[in-house]
Amino acid sequence: MTRSNNAAIAVEKAESLAIMDNLGLICGDTQKTVKRRGFDLLRRAVPRPIKQLLKRLVGKVRATPGRPPPPIAPPRTAINLADTTAVRAFVVRSDELGGPDATPAHEWWQTLTFDIPSSLRVSACRLDPLSAEYLALQDGLYAAMVGGPYQETISELAPFDKEAAVAGHLAYPHCEPQALNRHISAMARLVDQVDRPGSLRILEAGSGWGFSCEYLARLGHRLVGVDVNPDFIETATRRSQRLGLGIDYRLGTFACLPVAPDERFDIIFTSAAFHHGRTPLLALQGMVRQLVPGGQVILASEPFIEPAMWPAWGLRADALSVYCIAKFGWWEAGWTRAFMGELFSRVGLEMRFADYHSDLERYMVGRLAVA
């Protein structure tokens, strides 16, 4: 067979391959194999001028109306988290679009990125994440985002309709049935993490409206709920009295639990709340002091981050967290699993992690060794 005949056959094969590819008739591993064999033949048999002509031909086939090119994603708008004016403008525009529960706001958020200043990242990598200097770095970023310093007993407060919350069927006011079901599912998963039988004495840190405490009390457990917000304590106490659940609600913080020195609990847990605390090691130390031997600390529904955001822990840089920090003044931290695992080990907890691949159904579970 002559060289020209080889070239003609190769061109014909390549044209067929291009057309078949364009029509979606070749896919997966078959596509890779056919293309490799066809173009190996081209490399061996076709002179350079014919190869160039063939490339132009294939390009025209690929550009046919039946196969539009893939869309090019528009560039995202970057918001510097240390720029108070830019962060405030983000909140204003989000509210104009209906707030965090509105589809237009979510769609707009997809066009944004939130940048942590590189100088802060460099410092965070250099500093001990448990040092006062590291906490001061996070405090500085918070102040830039909010426009003022963090004050735990003020910043974490949130206005709500207490009477509606007291009278509601469940303790999350204005929550859609589908969302309530997700929270109930998450509580069922949390109970699955408990390794002790019977009616247990349980403390929830960050009890809020009392949803989790009410769920566990209905199962027969004895509950103490702690929260920094006096309105939450009043509302949850009134709900417990109305429902006859006997839950003991107390005003306090993660780092300073309002418990007697000799009080002991089988379980101390948080549910989507521990990330509002600024000193996780101090809080865990206090929790462990109040556990019975073999008792458990469970962090449920908490936001763990990747090291690309912060090397150990820090204020979260996703759209919803930025909105909540800047709008309400809440402390919205996240930690890497490795960092929180180190803290559990430091306070004497044997740690395991249960992840059901849902933002509400993640549990870091620590068990205090039996002496």
C-alpha positions as CSV (number, residue, x, y, z in Angstrom):
1,M,0.0,0.0,0.0
2,T,1.4,3.4,-1.0
3,R,2.0,6.3,1.4
4,S,-0.7,8.3,-0.3
5,N,-3.2,5.5,0.1
6,N,-2.3,5.3,3.8
7,A,-2.9,9.0,4.1
8,A,-6.3,8.8,2.5
9,I,-7.4,6.0,4.8
10,A,-6.1,7.9,7.8
11,V,-8.0,11.1,6.8
12,E,-11.1,9.1,6.2
13,K,-10.9,7.4,9.6
14,A,-10.1,10.7,11.5
15,E,-13.0,12.4,9.8
16,S,-15.3,9.6,10.9
17,L,-13.9,9.7,14.4
18,A,-14.5,13.5,14.6
19,I,-18.0,13.2,13.3
20,M,-18.9,10.3,15.6
21,D,-17.4,12.2,18.6
22,N,-19.4,15.3,17.6
23,L,-22.6,13.3,17.6
24,G,-21.9,11.7,20.9
25,L,-21.5,8.2,19.5
26,I,-18.2,7.5,21.2
27,C,-17.8,7.8,24.9
28,G,-15.9,6.6,28.0
29,D,-13.1,4.1,27.6
30,T,-14.2,3.3,24.0
31,Q,-13.6,7.0,23.1
32,K,-10.1,6.9,24.5
33,T,-9.2,3.6,22.8
34,V,-10.6,4.6,19.4
35,K,-9.0,8.0,19.4
36,R,-5.6,6.7,20.4
37,R,-5.5,4.1,17.7
38,G,-6.8,6.5,15.0
39,F,-4.4,9.2,15.8
40,D,-1.5,6.8,16.2
41,L,-2.1,5.8,12.6
42,L,-2.1,9.5,11.7
43,R,1.3,10.1,13.3
44,R,2.8,7.2,11.4
45,A,1.3,7.7,8.0
46,V,0.3,11.4,7.4
47,P,2.7,14.1,6.3
48,R,2.7,17.3,8.3
49,P,0.7,19.5,5.8
50,I,-2.1,16.9,5.7
51,K,-2.1,16.7,9.5
52,Q,-2.5,20.5,9.7
53,L,-5.4,20.4,7.2
54,L,-7.0,17.6,9.2
55,K,-6.8,19.5,12.4
56,R,-8.7,22.4,10.8
57,L,-11.3,20.0,9.5
58,V,-11.8,18.4,12.9
59,G,-12.1,21.9,14.4
60,K,-14.9,22.8,12.0
61,V,-16.8,19.6,12.8
62,R,-16.5,20.3,16.5
63,A,-17.9,23.8,16.0
64,T,-21.1,22.6,14.3
65,P,-24.4,23.9,15.8
66,G,-25.2,20.4,17.1
67,R,-22.4,20.6,19.6
68,P,-22.1,24.1,21.3
69,P,-18.9,24.8,23.2
70,P,-19.1,24.5,27.0
71,P,-20.2,27.7,28.8
72,I,-17.4,29.8,30.3
73,A,-18.1,30.5,34.0
74,P,-18.1,34.3,34.7
75,P,-15.4,35.6,37.0
76,R,-16.5,35.8,40.6
77,T,-16.5,39.0,42.6
78,A,-14.1,39.0,45.5
79,I,-15.0,40.5,48.9
80,N,-12.1,41.3,51.3
81,L,-13.3,40.3,54.7
82,A,-11.1,42.9,56.3
83,D,-12.9,45.7,54.3
84,T,-15.8,46.8,56.6
85,T,-17.5,48.8,53.9
86,A,-17.4,45.9,51.4
87,V,-18.8,43.4,54.0
88,R,-21.6,45.8,55.0
89,A,-22.5,46.3,51.3
90,F,-22.7,42.5,51.0
91,V,-25.2,42.3,53.8
92,V,-27.3,45.2,52.5
93,R,-27.5,43.6,49.0
94,S,-28.3,40.2,50.5
95,D,-31.2,41.7,52.4
96,E,-32.4,43.5,49.3
97,L,-32.6,40.1,47.6
98,G,-34.6,38.6,50.4
99,G,-32.0,37.4,52.9
100,P,-30.3,34.1,53.4
101,D,-33.5,32.0,52.9
102,A,-34.3,33.6,49.5
103,T,-33.3,32.0,46.2
104,P,-32.2,35.3,44.6
105,A,-29.7,35.9,47.4
106,H,-28.4,32.3,47.1
107,E,-27.9,32.7,43.4
108,W,-26.0,36.0,43.9
109,W,-23.9,34.4,46.6
110,Q,-22.7,31.9,44.0
111,T,-21.0,34.7,42.1
112,L,-18.9,35.8,45.1
113,T,-15.8,34.8,46.9
114,F,-14.7,35.9,50.3
115,D,-11.0,36.6,50.8
116,I,-9.1,36.3,54.0
117,P,-6.2,38.7,53.8
118,S,-3.0,36.9,53.0
119,S,-1.2,38.5,55.9
120,L,-3.6,36.9,58.3
121,R,-3.2,33.5,56.7
122,V,0.6,33.8,57.0
123,S,0.3,34.8,60.7
124,A,-2.1,32.0,61.4
125,C,0.3,29.5,60.0
126,R,3.1,30.9,62.2
127,L,1.2,31.2,65.5
128,D,0.2,28.6,68.0
129,P,-3.6,28.2,67.4
130,L,-4.2,28.1,71.2
131,S,-2.2,31.3,71.9
132,A,-3.5,34.7,72.9
133,E,-1.9,36.1,69.7
134,Y,-3.9,33.7,67.5
135,L,-7.2,34.7,69.2
136,A,-6.3,38.4,68.9
137,L,-5.8,37.8,65.1
138,Q,-9.4,36.3,64.9
139,D,-10.7,39.1,67.1
140,G,-9.2,41.7,64.7
141,L,-10.9,40.1,61.7
142,Y,-14.2,39.9,63.5
143,A,-13.9,43.6,64.4
144,A,-13.3,44.5,60.8
145,M,-16.3,42.5,59.6
146,V,-18.7,43.8,62.2
147,G,-17.3,47.2,62.9
148,G,-16.7,46.6,66.6
149,P,-15.3,44.1,69.2
150,Y,-17.0,40.8,70.1
151,Q,-18.8,40.8,73.5
152,E,-20.2,37.3,74.2
153,T,-23.1,38.3,76.5
154,I,-24.2,40.9,74.0
155,S,-23.1,39.8,70.5
156,E,-24.8,36.4,70.7
157,L,-28.2,37.8,71.5
158,A,-30.9,37.7,68.8
159,P,-34.4,39.2,68.8
160,F,-37.3,36.8,68.3
161,D,-41.0,36.5,69.2
162,K,-40.9,34.9,72.6
163,E,-44.7,34.3,72.8
164,A,-44.8,32.6,69.4
165,A,-41.8,30.4,70.5
166,V,-43.5,29.5,73.8
167,A,-46.8,28.6,72.1
168,G,-45.3,26.7,69.2
169,H,-45.7,22.9,68.7
170,L,-41.9,22.5,68.4
171,A,-39.2,24.7,69.7
172,Y,-38.0,26.1,66.3
173,P,-40.4,28.9,65.4
174,H,-41.2,29.6,61.8
175,C,-39.4,26.4,60.6
176,E,-40.8,24.6,57.6
177,P,-41.9,20.9,58.2
178,Q,-39.1,19.6,55.9
179,A,-36.5,21.5,57.9
180,L,-37.9,20.3,61.2
181,N,-37.8,16.7,59.9
182,R,-34.0,17.1,59.2
183,H,-33.5,18.4,62.8
184,I,-35.4,15.4,64.2
185,S,-33.4,13.0,62.0
186,A,-30.2,14.7,63.3
187,M,-31.3,14.2,66.9
188,A,-32.0,10.5,66.2
189,R,-28.5,10.1,64.8
190,L,-27.1,11.9,67.9
191,V,-28.9,9.4,70.2
192,D,-27.3,6.6,68.2
193,Q,-23.9,7.9,69.3
194,V,-24.7,7.4,73.0
195,D,-23.1,4.2,74.3
196,R,-24.8,4.1,77.8
197,P,-28.2,2.5,78.4
198,G,-31.1,3.8,80.6
199,S,-32.3,7.2,81.6
200,L,-29.3,9.5,81.5
201,R,-28.4,12.8,83.0
202,I,-27.5,15.0,80.1
203,L,-26.4,18.7,79.8
204,E,-26.7,20.6,76.5
205,A,-24.4,23.6,76.1
206,G,-26.0,26.2,73.8
207,S,-29.6,24.9,74.3
208,G,-31.3,27.9,72.5
209,W,-35.1,27.5,72.1
210,G,-34.9,24.0,73.7
211,F,-35.5,21.8,70.6
212,S,-32.8,19.2,71.5
213,C,-33.5,19.2,75.2
214,E,-37.2,18.6,74.6
215,Y,-36.5,15.7,72.2
216,L,-34.3,14.0,74.7
217,A,-36.6,14.7,77.7
218,R,-39.4,12.9,75.8
219,L,-37.2,9.9,75.5
220,G,-36.9,9.8,79.3
221,H,-33.6,11.5,79.9
222,R,-33.0,14.1,82.6
223,L,-31.9,17.4,81.0
224,V,-30.0,20.6,81.9
225,G,-29.9,23.2,79.2
226,V,-27.4,26.1,79.3
227,D,-27.4,29.2,77.1
228,V,-25.9,32.7,77.1
229,N,-29.1,34.3,76.0
230,P,-31.6,35.1,78.8
231,D,-34.5,35.3,76.4
232,F,-33.7,31.7,75.3
233,I,-33.6,30.6,78.9
234,E,-37.0,32.3,79.7
235,T,-38.6,30.9,76.6
236,A,-37.3,27.3,77.0
237,T,-38.3,27.3,80.7
238,R,-41.8,28.4,79.9
239,R,-42.1,25.7,77.2
240,S,-40.8,23.0,79.5
241,Q,-43.4,24.0,82.2
242,R,-46.2,24.1,79.6
243,L,-45.3,20.7,78.3
244,G,-44.5,19.1,81.7
245,L,-41.0,18.1,80.6
246,G,-39.1,19.1,83.8
247,I,-36.0,20.5,82.0
248,D,-33.7,22.6,84.1
249,Y,-32.5,25.7,82.1
250,R,-29.6,27.8,83.3
251,L,-27.9,31.0,82.1
252,G,-24.2,30.5,81.3
253,T,-21.5,30.1,78.7
254,F,-19.5,27.3,77.1
255,A,-16.4,28.2,79.1
256,C,-18.2,28.7,82.4
257,L,-20.9,26.2,82.8
258,P,-23.3,27.0,85.7
259,V,-23.0,23.7,87.5
260,A,-22.0,22.8,91.1
261,P,-18.5,21.4,91.5
262,D,-19.9,17.9,92.4
263,E,-22.5,17.7,89.6
264,R,-21.9,15.0,87.1
265,F,-23.4,14.1,83.7
266,D,-23.4,11.0,81.6
267,I,-23.5,13.1,78.4
268,I,-22.6,16.7,77.6
269,F,-23.3,17.8,74.1
270,T,-23.8,20.8,71.8
271,S,-25.9,20.9,68.7
272,A,-24.9,23.5,66.0
273,A,-23.8,25.8,68.8
274,F,-20.2,25.1,69.9
275,H,-18.8,27.1,67.0
276,H,-20.1,30.2,68.7
277,G,-17.4,29.7,71.4
278,R,-14.1,31.5,71.2
279,T,-12.0,29.2,73.5
280,P,-12.8,25.6,72.6
281,L,-10.0,24.1,74.8
282,L,-11.2,25.9,77.9
283,A,-14.8,24.8,77.2
284,L,-13.9,21.1,76.7
285,Q,-11.8,21.1,79.9
286,G,-14.9,22.4,81.8
287,M,-17.1,19.8,80.2
288,V,-14.8,16.9,81.0
289,R,-14.6,17.9,84.7
290,Q,-18.4,17.4,85.0
291,L,-18.5,13.9,83.3
292,V,-18.9,10.6,85.1
293,P,-16.2,8.0,84.3
294,G,-17.0,6.7,80.8
295,G,-19.2,9.7,80.0
296,Q,-19.3,11.3,76.6
297,V,-18.8,14.7,75.0
298,I,-20.6,15.0,71.7
299,L,-20.3,17.9,69.3
300,A,-23.2,17.6,66.9
301,S,-24.0,19.4,63.6
302,E,-20.9,21.5,63.9
303,P,-19.0,23.1,60.9
304,F,-15.6,21.6,60.3
305,I,-13.4,23.4,57.8
306,E,-10.6,22.5,55.5
307,P,-7.0,23.6,56.2
308,A,-7.1,25.7,53.1
309,M,-9.4,28.1,55.0
310,W,-7.4,28.2,58.3
311,P,-4.6,25.9,59.4
312,A,-6.4,25.0,62.7
313,W,-9.4,27.2,63.3
314,G,-10.9,30.6,62.6
315,L,-13.9,32.6,61.5
316,R,-15.6,30.8,58.5
317,A,-15.4,32.5,55.1
318,D,-18.5,31.1,53.4
319,A,-21.4,33.4,52.4
320,L,-23.9,32.4,55.1
321,S,-21.3,32.6,57.9
322,V,-20.1,36.0,56.7
323,Y,-23.7,37.2,56.6
324,C,-24.4,36.1,60.2
325,I,-21.2,37.6,61.6
326,A,-21.7,40.9,59.9
327,K,-25.5,41.1,60.3
328,F,-26.1,39.7,63.8
329,G,-22.6,39.9,65.3
330,W,-22.4,36.2,66.0
331,W,-19.1,34.4,66.4
332,E,-19.1,31.8,63.6
333,A,-15.9,29.7,63.9
334,G,-14.9,26.5,62.3
335,W,-12.1,24.0,63.1
336,T,-10.3,21.3,61.2
337,R,-11.0,17.8,62.3
338,A,-7.3,17.3,63.1
339,F,-7.2,20.3,65.4
340,M,-10.4,19.4,67.3
341,G,-9.2,15.8,67.5
342,E,-6.0,17.1,69.2
343,L,-8.1,19.1,71.7
344,F,-10.2,16.0,72.5
345,S,-7.0,14.0,73.1
346,R,-5.5,16.8,75.3
347,V,-8.5,16.7,77.7
348,G,-8.5,12.9,77.9
349,L,-11.3,12.0,75.5
350,E,-11.1,9.0,73.2
351,M,-12.4,10.5,69.9
352,R,-14.3,9.1,67.0
353,F,-16.0,10.8,64.2
354,A,-19.4,9.9,62.7
355,D,-20.3,11.5,59.4
356,Y,-23.6,10.8,57.6
357,H,-22.7,13.3,54.9
358,S,-25.2,16.0,55.9
359,D,-24.4,19.4,57.5
360,L,-26.6,18.5,60.4
361,E,-25.5,14.8,60.8
362,R,-21.9,15.1,61.7
363,Y,-20.8,14.1,65.2
364,M,-17.4,14.3,67.0
365,V,-17.7,11.9,69.9
366,G,-15.4,11.8,72.8
367,R,-15.5,9.2,75.6
368,L,-13.8,9.8,79.0
369,A,-11.8,6.7,80.0
370,V,-13.0,4.8,83.0
371,A,-10.5,5.1,85.9
